[in-house]
Amino acid sequence: SIDWPVREGRFKALAPLKPGKNRVLICSPQTPPWSIEFFYWPQGNPFFVRVVYLLSADGDGSFDSPETAVDHTHDCSSAVCRLKLNMRLLQTFVAESMHRQGLGRKTFRLEEDDQG
């Protein structure tokens, strides 16, 4: 379960989809729950973007973050999670920008391993 804020009667959500049929349940205190079905097929494009996180020979993979950050975890595994999320956001931004320009929702494919 993920909570997404509603602003002016609208919301945006980033929901990871599995290949095939996906169901997203929408719940709100003002309306009865309803669901939306999405069908997702991975792109067949042989080209992809490979994200690389480089570590120095004497580094542990950690990165700087402000002391006031909500999630002050700054180890290598946190960096990988943040990169994955930000690349998916960039992928979505590209698709929506292409769509606004009348070119369809085209975007790039990300290289993923078995864990996504």
Backbone as CSV, one residue per row, in Angstrom:
resi,resn,N_x,N_y,N_z,CA_x,CA_y,CA_z,C_x,C_y,C_z
1,SER,0.844,-1.178,0.000,0.000,0.000,0.000,0.893,1.246,0.000
2,ILE,0.597,2.176,-0.890,1.336,3.425,-0.992,0.328,4.568,-0.950
3,ASP,0.594,5.566,-0.141,-0.276,6.744,-0.074,0.272,7.820,-0.992
4,TRP,-0.620,8.423,-1.817,-0.241,9.517,-2.706,-1.141,10.695,-2.394
5,PRO,-0.583,11.914,-2.310,-1.404,13.082,-1.993,-2.325,13.468,-3.148
6,VAL,-3.491,13.988,-2.783,-4.450,14.499,-3.768,-4.420,16.011,-3.679
7,ARG,-4.236,16.671,-4.825,-4.201,18.129,-4.891,-5.196,18.587,-5.941
8,GLU,-6.116,19.457,-5.528,-7.133,19.988,-6.431,-7.867,18.864,-7.159
9,GLY,-8.159,17.780,-6.438,-8.919,16.668,-6.997,-8.131,15.769,-7.928
10,ARG,-6.797,15.918,-7.994,-5.958,15.111,-8.887,-4.798,14.519,-8.108
11,PHE,-4.250,13.434,-8.633,-3.061,12.854,-8.034,-2.189,12.245,-9.122
12,LYS,-0.924,12.093,-8.805,0.019,11.419,-9.688,0.649,10.306,-8.872
13,ALA,0.824,9.165,-9.488,1.413,8.025,-8.790,2.404,7.328,-9.708
14,LEU,3.461,6.842,-9.118,4.435,6.033,-9.834,4.286,4.627,-9.276
15,ALA,3.681,3.746,-10.056,3.418,2.376,-9.605,4.209,1.395,-10.455
16,PRO,5.077,0.605,-9.822,5.827,-0.391,-10.601,4.878,-1.461,-11.145
17,LEU,5.020,-1.797,-12.419,4.147,-2.784,-13.058,4.946,-4.029,-13.411
18,LYS,4.280,-5.175,-13.337,4.858,-6.437,-13.781,4.358,-6.704,-15.190
19,PRO,5.097,-7.474,-15.997,4.582,-7.811,-17.328,3.235,-8.518,-17.215
20,GLY,2.302,-8.119,-18.081,0.955,-8.694,-18.063,-0.034,-7.762,-17.399
21,LYS,-1.068,-8.362,-16.794,-2.147,-7.585,-16.182,-1.761,-7.115,-14.783
22,ASN,-2.032,-5.847,-14.499,-1.777,-5.247,-13.200,-3.040,-4.532,-12.748
23,ARG,-3.360,-4.647,-11.479,-4.540,-3.977,-10.933,-4.083,-3.005,-9.843
24,VAL,-4.546,-1.763,-9.947,-4.239,-0.743,-8.949,-5.553,-0.370,-8.271
25,LEU,-5.577,-0.481,-6.952,-6.768,-0.159,-6.173,-6.654,1.279,-5.680
26,ILE,-7.661,2.088,-5.967,-7.698,3.495,-5.561,-8.692,3.625,-4.410
27,CYS,-8.216,4.132,-3.282,-9.073,4.322,-2.109,-9.032,5.784,-1.697
28,SER,-10.192,6.309,-1.328,-10.289,7.688,-0.874,-11.369,7.750,0.198
29,PRO,-11.186,8.591,1.209,-12.225,8.714,2.235,-13.545,9.260,1.679
30,GLN,-13.486,9.997,0.555,-14.688,10.616,0.000,-15.444,9.723,-0.989
31,THR,-14.819,8.673,-1.508,-15.472,7.835,-2.522,-15.246,6.358,-2.207
32,PRO,-16.116,5.499,-2.734,-15.872,4.064,-2.540,-14.625,3.624,-3.313
33,PRO,-13.942,2.575,-2.859,-12.745,2.107,-3.564,-13.074,1.644,-4.984
34,TRP,-12.164,1.855,-5.904,-12.310,1.365,-7.268,-10.950,0.969,-7.796
35,SER,-10.934,0.121,-8.801,-9.652,-0.358,-9.303,-9.517,-0.073,-10.795
36,ILE,-8.273,0.007,-11.218,-7.936,0.215,-12.622,-7.015,-0.928,-13.028
37,GLU,-7.257,-1.484,-14.207,-6.381,-2.525,-14.722,-5.461,-1.947,-15.784
38,PHE,-4.201,-2.285,-15.680,-3.196,-1.893,-16.656,-2.593,-3.153,-17.242
39,PHE,-2.314,-3.120,-18.522,-1.599,-4.215,-19.170,-0.243,-3.664,-19.594
40,TYR,0.805,-4.309,-19.132,2.149,-3.835,-19.400,2.944,-4.908,-20.128
41,TRP,3.600,-4.495,-21.211,4.518,-5.357,-21.935,5.833,-4.616,-22.038
42,PRO,6.940,-5.248,-21.641,8.230,-4.572,-21.764,8.526,-4.207,-23.213
43,GLN,9.276,-3.141,-23.383,9.653,-2.715,-24.730,10.493,-3.799,-25.402
44,GLY,10.286,-3.972,-26.691,11.084,-4.918,-27.456,12.321,-4.271,-28.060
45,ASN,12.508,-2.996,-27.781,13.633,-2.254,-28.309,14.945,-2.870,-27.804
46,PRO,15.875,-3.219,-28.708,17.127,-3.822,-28.248,18.071,-2.815,-27.586
47,PHE,17.783,-1.534,-27.712,18.644,-0.498,-27.135,18.142,-0.134,-25.740
48,PHE,19.051,0.180,-24.857,18.667,0.504,-23.489,19.672,1.466,-22.882
49,VAL,19.272,2.059,-21.759,20.162,2.914,-20.986,20.665,2.091,-19.810
50,ARG,21.980,2.028,-19.662,22.593,1.310,-18.544,23.081,2.357,-17.544
51,VAL,22.552,2.301,-16.335,22.958,3.227,-15.280,24.142,2.611,-14.543
52,VAL,25.173,3.412,-14.341,26.383,2.922,-13.686,26.670,3.806,-12.476
53,TYR,26.889,3.177,-11.343,27.268,3.890,-10.117,28.709,3.510,-9.823
54,LEU,29.611,4.447,-10.035,31.039,4.172,-9.882,31.486,4.372,-8.443
55,LEU,32.310,3.467,-7.978,32.900,3.565,-6.643,34.403,3.734,-6.788
56,SER,34.977,4.575,-5.965,36.431,4.711,-5.990,37.045,3.483,-5.311
57,ALA,38.288,3.219,-5.610,38.969,2.043,-5.058,39.007,2.076,-3.533
58,ASP,39.057,3.264,-2.963,39.120,3.360,-1.504,37.790,3.799,-0.885
59,GLY,36.708,3.794,-1.666,35.411,4.243,-1.167,34.526,3.088,-0.734
60,ASP,33.502,3.417,0.049,32.543,2.401,0.499,31.184,2.552,-0.182
61,GLY,31.071,3.480,-1.142,29.817,3.670,-1.874,28.888,4.678,-1.249
62,SER,29.262,5.230,-0.098,28.379,6.197,0.549,28.457,7.546,-0.173
63,PHE,27.473,8.402,0.089,27.409,9.711,-0.544,27.001,10.739,0.502
64,ASP,27.261,12.001,0.222,26.899,13.073,1.142,25.410,13.351,1.056
65,SER,24.810,13.606,2.202,23.411,14.040,2.235,23.251,14.976,3.430
66,PRO,22.300,15.897,3.360,22.129,16.854,4.451,21.718,16.152,5.742
67,GLU,22.171,16.687,6.847,21.804,16.143,8.160,20.295,16.211,8.376
68,THR,19.631,17.168,7.715,18.188,17.367,7.900,17.343,16.491,6.993
69,ALA,17.965,15.653,6.150,17.212,14.803,5.224,16.322,13.843,6.005
70,VAL,15.113,13.609,5.483,14.164,12.704,6.139,14.780,11.319,6.279
71,ASP,15.325,10.805,5.204,15.997,9.514,5.224,17.493,9.797,5.174
72,HIS,18.134,9.739,6.306,19.550,10.098,6.367,20.460,8.917,6.012
73,THR,19.901,7.841,5.470,20.714,6.712,5.040,21.492,7.137,3.799
74,HIS,22.784,6.950,3.808,23.582,7.362,2.657,24.646,6.312,2.316
75,ASP,24.240,5.043,2.395,25.161,3.976,2.029,24.962,3.578,0.569
76,CYS,25.721,2.625,0.106,25.683,2.213,-1.303,24.303,1.694,-1.702
77,SER,23.675,0.896,-0.840,22.361,0.343,-1.190,21.307,1.447,-1.303
78,SER,21.406,2.487,-0.465,20.500,3.626,-0.563,20.726,4.374,-1.872
79,ALA,21.992,4.508,-2.267,22.317,5.188,-3.528,21.698,4.446,-4.710
80,VAL,21.797,3.133,-4.709,21.227,2.333,-5.805,19.711,2.502,-5.849
81,CYS,19.041,2.457,-4.711,17.580,2.654,-4.662,17.192,4.033,-5.178
82,ARG,17.951,5.043,-4.781,17.663,6.415,-5.227,17.871,6.559,-6.741
83,LEU,18.933,5.940,-7.252,19.180,5.990,-8.699,18.053,5.310,-9.467
84,LYS,17.605,4.151,-8.987,16.509,3.436,-9.660,15.250,4.295,-9.724
85,LEU,14.887,4.887,-8.584,13.688,5.724,-8.546,13.842,6.928,-9.471
86,ASN,14.968,7.599,-9.404,15.155,8.797,-10.227,15.217,8.485,-11.710
87,MET,15.757,7.344,-12.093,15.757,6.968,-13.512,14.340,6.666,-13.990
88,ARG,13.526,6.049,-13.137,12.122,5.801,-13.523,11.355,7.116,-13.642
89,LEU,11.647,8.067,-12.749,11.019,9.382,-12.861,11.452,10.082,-14.139
90,LEU,12.730,9.986,-14.487,13.225,10.585,-15.724,12.574,9.922,-16.940
91,GLN,12.426,8.617,-16.891,11.776,7.878,-17.974,10.333,8.375,-18.156
92,THR,9.635,8.574,-17.057,8.255,9.077,-17.099,8.215,10.509,-17.621
93,PHE,9.131,11.345,-17.154,9.195,12.731,-17.604,9.412,12.803,-19.114
94,VAL,10.320,11.986,-19.645,10.585,11.980,-21.088,9.316,11.582,-21.844
95,ALA,8.636,10.536,-21.385,7.412,10.080,-22.052,6.340,11.169,-22.063
96,GLU,6.133,11.825,-20.926,5.114,12.875,-20.853,5.512,14.098,-21.672
97,SER,6.800,14.436,-21.697,7.272,15.565,-22.512,7.075,15.277,-23.996
98,MET,7.380,14.069,-24.430,7.164,13.688,-25.831,5.683,13.761,-26.178
99,HIS,4.846,13.283,-25.256,3.396,13.311,-25.479,2.890,14.749,-25.611
100,ARG,3.369,15.652,-24.749,2.957,17.070,-24.815,3.357,17.709,-26.138
101,GLN,4.430,17.238,-26.744,4.887,17.776,-28.027,4.205,17.096,-29.218
102,GLY,3.236,16.200,-28.938,2.500,15.539,-30.005,3.241,14.364,-30.637
103,LEU,4.238,13.825,-29.938,5.042,12.739,-30.501,4.709,11.374,-29.904
104,GLY,3.669,11.285,-29.093,3.328,10.024,-28.442,4.161,9.846,-27.179
105,ARG,3.759,8.898,-26.361,4.477,8.657,-25.103,5.674,7.753,-25.365
106,LYS,6.696,8.318,-25.944,7.913,7.567,-26.255,8.951,7.843,-25.187
107,THR,9.689,6.831,-24.822,10.736,7.001,-23.827,11.820,5.972,-24.058
108,PHE,12.779,5.917,-23.190,13.892,4.993,-23.308,13.664,3.773,-22.405
109,ARG,14.332,2.697,-22.735,14.245,1.481,-21.936,15.430,1.440,-20.990
110,LEU,15.167,1.055,-19.746,16.233,0.918,-18.764,16.685,-0.538,-18.698
111,GLU,17.970,-0.740,-18.616,18.477,-2.095,-18.393,18.170,-2.457,-16.942
112,GLU,17.612,-3.637,-16.740,17.282,-4.073,-15.388,17.782,-5.486,-15.148
113,ASP,18.099,-5.771,-13.907,18.471,-7.134,-13.550,17.228,-7.876,-13.024
114,ASP,17.404,-9.031,-12.440,16.269,-9.820,-11.956,15.489,-9.125,-10.847
115,GLN,16.135,-8.231,-10.115,15.470,-7.506,-9.035,14.880,-6.168,-9.483
116,GLY,14.936,-5.878,-10.762,14.391,-4.630,-11.290,15.430,-3.568,-11.405
